[in-house]
Amino acid sequence: MSVRDVPVRTLDDAPTTLAELTGDAVTLVVNVASRCGMTPQYAGLVRLQQRYGERGFTVVGAPCNQFGGQEPGTAEQIKEFCVTTYGVDFPLLAKLDVNGEGRHPLYTALTQAPDAAGDAGDVQWNFEKFLLDRDGNIVARFRTRTEPEADEVVEAIEKALARS
């Protein structure tokens, strides 16, 4: 089964999959949080969506409260914050766990992928990024401190878009 076929729920609690949610778009899955020092990365994620959306790219935000309780809100509070503060117009999933016993199956698959240093395994903090190609292959993993618009992220997105 492809990562794109793993059942997920939208922020509005509707059942779906990444395939249903994003079609065959190149997808950047990011575990997000509203009260984190990295929360300003939302602005870069929105700009990536605007820059590449028409070319078959989308960001998917996965709210997670596992790191310092930095995503404590309800679905409605998360949506309101994201839309009013950053103008988020990309899909958001229901809050989920990215590590531990309750790790969501989506992240069971994603965390198998290594980062640029060759390290796979647990998500280390909010705003880790996983890039999927149109076939659902994980083609890159970027740790928290890598900004959404960093050269290596943009190059990986452009390369994935060019392959289609």
N, C-alpha and C positions, 0 to 999 in steps of 0.2 A: 504494500500500500504506500502510495506517495504521501509526503508531508501535506500536500494539498487536499488529500482525502480524509485527514483526521477530523473527526467531528469537533466543532467548537460552537460557542454561543456568542452572539453579538452582544454589545453593551445593553441592547434592549431585550436581551434574553431570548432571542430567536435562535433556534438550532440551524447550523449551517456548516460549511467547510470552507477552507481557503479557496478551493476551486470554485465554489458557488459564489463566494464573496468577491473574488477578484478576477474571475475568468482565467485567462491564461497570461495575466500580467506578470511581469517581473515584480517581485514582492520583497519589500524590506520589512521584516517582522521585528518589532522593538518592544521590550517590556518597559512600560512607562509608569511614572508616578507623578502626582501633582505637587507633592511637598518635598521635593528632593533638590539638592544643590545642582543637579543635572537637568532639572525641569526646563530651563531655558532652551534645551536641545529641541523642544517642540517646535520652536521657530524655524530651525534648520530643516526639520522633517517636513513642515508645511511648505517650505520653499522647494524642497526636492519634489514633493507631490506636484506643485505648480509647474516646475521646470520640466518634469518628465511624464506627467500624467497622460498627456495626449499621445505619447509614444508607447503606451502600454506598460506603465509602471504604477505601482501603488505602495504606499506605506500602510501597514496594519499595526495599530497600537494594541498592546496586551497589558492592561493595567494589572499591577501586582503590588501587594502590600507586604511582601516578605522581607524587605530591607528597611529596617528602622521604622516600620509602620507608616511609610511615607505616601501610601495611597489608601487612607482610611474611609473615604467617602462612599456614598451609595452610587449606583449607576447614574442616577440623575445628577448628583453633585459632580461626578467625574465629567460627564458630558457638558454640563454648564461651564465648568472651569475650562475645559479644553476649547470649546467653541468661543466663549467670550474673551478669554485671555490670549489665545493663540490663533484663533480662526481655523481650528482643526476641521478639515473636511474629508479626511481619509477615514476608513473604517476603524472602529474600536471594538475590541472583544470584551466579553464579560470578564470581570476580575478573575485571575487565575494564579496558581502557584507555579513557579518556574523551577523550583528545587524541592528536594525532600520527598517524604512518603506520599504527599498529595500532589506531586508534580503532574501537571497536565500532560496528557499523551503528546500534544504538539511539542512541548518542550523536552519530552523524553527523546523525540526524534531530533529536534534542533540541537540539543546539547551534545550529540554525538559528533558534530562537526567541529574541527579544530579552528582556532584563530590563526593569525599570521605567524605566531610563534610555534604553532603545532600543538597547542594545548586545547583539548576538548574538555567536556565535563561541565560541572555546575556553572550557572550564570553567577557572576561575581557581584553584580550590583545592578541598579536600575539603568535603563537605556543601553543595554547590550543589543546589538543589531545582527540579524541573520538575513542574508540576501539569497533569495530563491530565484532560479531561472524559470522560464515559462513551463518547463516540465516538472517543476517541483524539486529539482536538485538544489541542495544547499551549496552555493558557489563561493560564499565568503561569510566570515564571522568577524565582527568588530566589537571590541570591548567598550566599556562605558566611556572612557575618556576620549575615544575617537569621535570627533564631532560629525554630525550627519553630512556636512558638506566638505569634509576632509578630502584631499585629493584621492586617497586610496578608495574611499567609498564611491565618489563620483566616477572614478575610472572603472570600478567593478560594475556599477550600474550601467554605464555606457557600453561596456563589453558584453554584458548580459543582454542588453537591448539589441546590440548589433548582431548577435547570434540568431536572432529570430527572423 
